[in-house]
Amino acid sequence: MENFFALKNFTALSDLHPNMANLKIIGIVIGKTDVKGFPDRKMIIENPLIQRKELEREEKFSPETPSDCKLLLSGDHSTVKVCSSYEVDTKLLSLIHLPVKESRDYYSLGDIIANGHSLEGRIINVLAAVKSVGEPKYFTTSDRRKGQRCEVKLYDETESTFAMICWDNESILLAQSWVPRETVIFASDVRINFDKFRNCMAATVISKTIITTNPETPEANILLNFIRENKETNPQDDAIDSYLEESINLNTIVDVYTVKQLKVKALKNEGKHDPFYGILYAYISTLNIDGETTKVVRNRCSSCGYIVNEASSICTTCNKDSSKFKSVFLSFDMLIDLTDHTGTLHSCSLTGSVAEETLGCTVNEFLAMTDEQKTALKWQFLLERSKIYLKVFLSDRARGRLRISVISCKLADPVEASRNLSGQGNI
């Protein structure tokens, strides 16, 4: 099996030419590999074959490097192993945090939004902070190929929210190591496209992409200072937090509560700013999706995610005329009640893609339904127990001082629900 590596090493790599043989190279793997996925690992590579780059193909599919040559590794002749730190020059280790492109050669997120469709399909560099890392989602294509997807939300001084999509295992594994509101990344060679679903621009990690975590550059340090200064002084509003809840990794939530236990837990958290998360096995007791008086679909600004006033079409948060920038998209925004044998949680927020996954339909599909179809959809949930993941925190503006956001809601497995409700689960 042959594997390609994007290597950053001391100047010895610049001396490579096709006639060289019996090489032993110590380097840092900074790109994506097909060998068990070791981004940013120290490697010893023995007996690689040196080949000239096929420029046309390399420019299209492979990470960009300054050398005219590439290393070709063969399973029969070459060996690759992870080495310890003492085997690597400390100067080499420092290269992990240097971008492969000029540190000033990047677009701000505001520049991407401002250029809009003119950047469609372009491959550019991005410097941004990590706002949230979504849970990897797995799927099977129509031709039965398995795939995965992970959405990372980025932000900087110019834009509060911008999506970057990872499709390959390497970038998804790397993204899981990022700490929201603490990590800065320099992503070289990401593709920019218009996301028709969200009606906004988004970045996609491709085979050419190399991502440098916490780059040591003046520009990255400025951004890092920005996110540190704004981490406490500019907290996100409750509404936008609930809209972004699909970014929470559900595997990290294990505590199971009843409604009564959850309320007691919330009271114990009084005075704390951090929310807590839990699992609830309950019925949706109020789901007003088939009435004319309750609005369950609203316009949101694709730049920041806040609800946009429909009459003015202006986002008051980022002061952008949404009709001019064409950045409004429809999103579910509803309040539901959750009930179990110990009580009821009123006015829980169910929004965005979480609502779509819960109802099993997109916003457009929902709007195309008749009133009878909406009523039938509602009763699918009112009669069944669900497994519900919640984010809970105290808020003086919320009913009963509890603000609760649903971050996942699916029909519960009866055996699992019975086991947890009988006290055998994690409580």
N, C-alpha and C positions, 0 to 999 in steps of 0.2 A: 504494500500500500504506500502511496506517495503522499506526502504532506508538505504544505508550504507554510513557512514561518515568516512573520515580519519581525526582524531583529533590530535592536538598537544596541550598539556595542562601541567599544573604543575604536580608534581609527584603523585598526587592523582590517576591519570589514571593507574599508575603502580600497584596500590593496588586492581584493579578490579578482581573479581572472579565470577564464574557463580551463586553462591548462593546469591549474593547481590540483593536488590530490593529497590524500592521507592527512586531512586537516583535523585539528581539534580546536573547537571554538567555545569559549565561555561567553555567554551573553544573556540578555534579558528578553524573554518572549513578551512582547507588548501588544501583539495583535491577536487575532482569533486563530485557533488551531483545531485540528480534528483529533488530537490526542488527549482524550480525557478532560480537556479544558483547563489549562493552567495559565490564565492571564497573569501578567506581571510576575512570572516565576523565573528563577535563576536556572539556566540550563547549560549542560555540557553537551555539545553536538560533535560527534565523531564521524569522519568519512562522508561528509556531504558531497554531492555532485554540484559543481559550479556551472551554471548555464547563463547565457545571455538572455536578457528579458525580451519577450515578444511584446514590443512596446504597445502595439494597438490593443492586444488582448489585456496586457497588464494594466493599462490605463483605465480600461473599462471595468475590470473585475477585481483587481488586487490592490492592496494598500500601496500608496505612493511612497517610494523611498528614493534617496538621491543616487544610489548605486545603479550601474548598468547591468549588474549581475543579480542572480537570485540563487538561493540554496535549494537543491532538490534532494529530499531524503527518501531513501529506498529501504524497505523493510529487510532486504537481503544483506545490505552492506553498511547501512548507517545505524547509529545508535543515538538515542536522546535520553538523558536522565536529568532529574532535578538534583541540583547540587546545593550544598549548605552555604551559608553566608561567608564562612571563612575561606571558601574556595574562590570567592569573587572579590575583585578589587572594589573598595568602598566607593571609588569614583564612579564605577559602573552602576552601582546601586542607585546613586543619585539621579541617574538618567530616567528612572521610572517616572519621575514627576516632571519631566520636560516634554512638552508637546512635540509631535513630529513635524508640525508646521510652525512657521513664524508666529510668535505669541500675539502679534497684533493683527494677524490675518484671520479675522473672524467677523461674523455678523452678530450684532446684538439681536435679541428677540424682537425689540421694537423695530429694528431695520427690516426684519423678515416680514412682520405684519404690515409695515408701511409699503414695502415693495409688492406684497401680495402676489397676484398671478404672474407677475413678471419673473418670479423665481421658480415657477412651476417646473419640476423635473431637474432643477439645478442641483449640483453637488457642491456643498459649501462647508465651512467650519463654523462651529458654534461654541461660545463660552457662556456657561450658565450655571446657576445653582440648582440643586435638586430640591424640589418641593415635596414630592411624594413618589413612592415606588409601588406600583400596583402588584397584585398577586398574579403570578403566571397563570394564563388560561390556556387550556389544551383543547384541541379540536381535531376532527377528521374531515378531510376534503372529500369531494364527490368521487374522486378516484381512489379513495381509501388510504391516502397518505396522511400520516399523523403530523400535526403541527402544533406550535405553541406561540403565544403572544404575551408581551408584557408592556404595559404603558407606564412611562415615566413622565411626571409633570415637572417642568423646569420653570425657573423664573430668574429675573435679573432686575437691574435698576429701571428698566424701560417697560417691562411687561410682567404682570403678576402671575400669569399661567400660560404655559405653552407645552404641547404634547410632543413627546418623542417615543416612537414605537420600536420595540426590539422584537425580532422574530427568531433569532438564532440562539442556541443554547449558551454560547459563550457570553454574549452581551447580557442575556437574562441573568446568568450566574453573577456577572460582574455588578449588575444593577442591584442585586439583592444585598450587596455589601455596602451600598451607599447609605449614609445617614441623612434623612431629610432635614433641610434647613441648616446643615453643617457641611455638606459635601459640595465642592465645586468641580465641574468637569469641563475639559476641553475635548470636544468631539470633532475630529477631523474627518472630512468627506462623508457627511450625512446627506441624504437626499431630501429635498424639500418638495412637498406636494400639497395640493389643496384637498383637505378632508371633506368630502361631500356630506358625510354623515353629520359632522359637527359644523359644517359650513365655515371652516377656518383653515389656516395653514398649519402644517405639522411636519415634523422631521422623522425620518426613518433610518435606522441603522442598517447598513448594507455590507456586502462583502469587503468593500474598500475601507470601511470605517475603522479608525483606531481611536479609542477613548482613553484619555489621560485623566486619572483621578487626582484631585487636589494638585493641579499643576503649580509649580514654583515659578511663577512669572509675575511681573509687576501688575499686569492687568487682572490676573486671578486674585492677587492679594487685595486689590481694591474691591473686587466683588465679594471676597470673603469678609472684609470689614463691613461691607454694606449689609450682608445677611446677619452678621452678629449684632450690629446696631439695631436692626429692625426685628430681630427675633422676639424680643420682649416688648418693644415699644409700639409695634404695629401688628398685634395679633389678628388673625383672620376672623371675620364676622361669622356668627353661628350659621347663617344661611349658606354661605359659600362652603363652609366646612362640611355641612351635610351633603352638599352637592358633590363634593370630592371624596366621599367615603368609600367609593369602590376601590380606592388605592390601599386600603388596609389589608394586610395579609391575614386571612381568616385562620390560618394554621396556628397563629400565635394566640388565638382566643380559645381558652379551654374551660373557663369557669361557667358553671350552669347555675341559674338563679330561678326562683319563682318571682312573681311580681312583688310579693311582700318582701322577700329577701333583697330584691333589687332596690326597693325604696329605702330599706334600712341601710344598705350599703351606701347609697347616695347621701343620706344624712350624716353618716360617719365621715364622708369626704368633704363636709362643709368647711370652707376656708381654703380648700385646695383648688388650684386652677386647672390641674390636669384632669382629663376625663378618665373614666374606666370603661372597660369593655366586658361584655358577657353574652351568654347564650340563654335564650328563653324559649321554652316549648309552650306555645299558646295559640289561641284562635284570634284571627282578625275579626273583631266584633263590630268595627265601623269602617266601611270602605265606600265612600260616596263617589263612585265613578260614573253613575248612570243618571244623575240629576242635573237639571238645568241651572240650578242656583249655585252649585259648587264648581269652581274652576280648578281643573287638575292638570292642565297643560299651560305653560307660560313661556314667554320669550326670555332667553338668556343671552348675555353678551359672551361671545366666544373668546374674547380677549381675557376677561377676568372671571367669568362664570356667574356674575350677579344677574338678578332678574331685571329686565329692561322694561321701562314704562311703555306700554303699547301705544299710547296716544302720541307721545313725543318721539319714540324710537331713539331715545338718547340714553346712553349708559351714564348714570350720574356718578358712578364709582371711578371710571377712568376717563370720563368726559369726552366720550367719542360718539359722534353721530352715527348710530348703528346702521341707518339706511344708507348713508354715504359709504361706509366701510364694508357693508354687506356682511356684518359679523353677528347677526342675530340668528339663533337657532331655537327650535322648539324643544322643550324638556318637560318631563313629568315633574309635578311639584304638588304633593298632596299630604294631608294629615290623616293618620289612621289611629284607631284604638286597638290595643292588644289586651286580651283577657285570658287568665287561667283560673284555677280553682281558688286562688288566694286574693284576686283583685284585678283591677284594670289600670293600664297605663294609657292616659289620654293624650291625644294630639302628638303622636310620634311622626317624625318626618320621614317620608318615603319619596325619594327624588331620583332624577337622572337615570343612568343606566341600571342602577339597582332596581328601580321601579319597572323598567323594561324587562329585566330578567325575572322579576317576581311575577308580573302579569303575563309574560310570555309573548309580548308583542311590542313593536316599536311605536313611537308616538304617532307616526303617520298611519300605521295600521289601526291604531286605537281610534283615531279621528274618523276613519272610514267606516267604523262599526255603527250599526243601528243601535237604538236605545235598548232593544230586546237583547242584542248580542252583548252589550255592556252589562246588562243585568245578569245574564247567564254567567259571564266571566266573574262578576262579583261573588256569586253564590258558590263558585268553585272553592273560594277561600273561606267564606263565612262558616262553612260546614266542616272544615278540615283543620286538624292541628298542624301548625307550621313550626319549623326550626328557624329561629330568628336570631341573627347576630345584631347586637345593639352597641351604640356608643352613648354613654350617659354622663352628664355633668350638670351641676347646679347652675341655674341662671335666674336672676330676679325678673327677667322679662318673660319667662316661660310659665305656662299654666302649672300650678302646683310647684313652682320653682324647679321643675325637672325639665331639661331639654334632652330629648331622646331622638337619636337618628338611627334608622334601620340601615345597616350596611350589607345585609344579605337576608333573604327570606325565601325559603323553599318548603314544600310540603314535607312533613317529618316522617321518618320511618317509624311505624308504630312500636316496634320492639325497642328501638333505641330510645324513643320518647318515654316508654313505660319504664325502662331500666333507670333512666336519669331521674324521672319524677319520683321513683320509689326510693331515691337516696343513694343509688349505687354509682352515680356519676360524680364529676368534680363539682363540688359546691363550696 
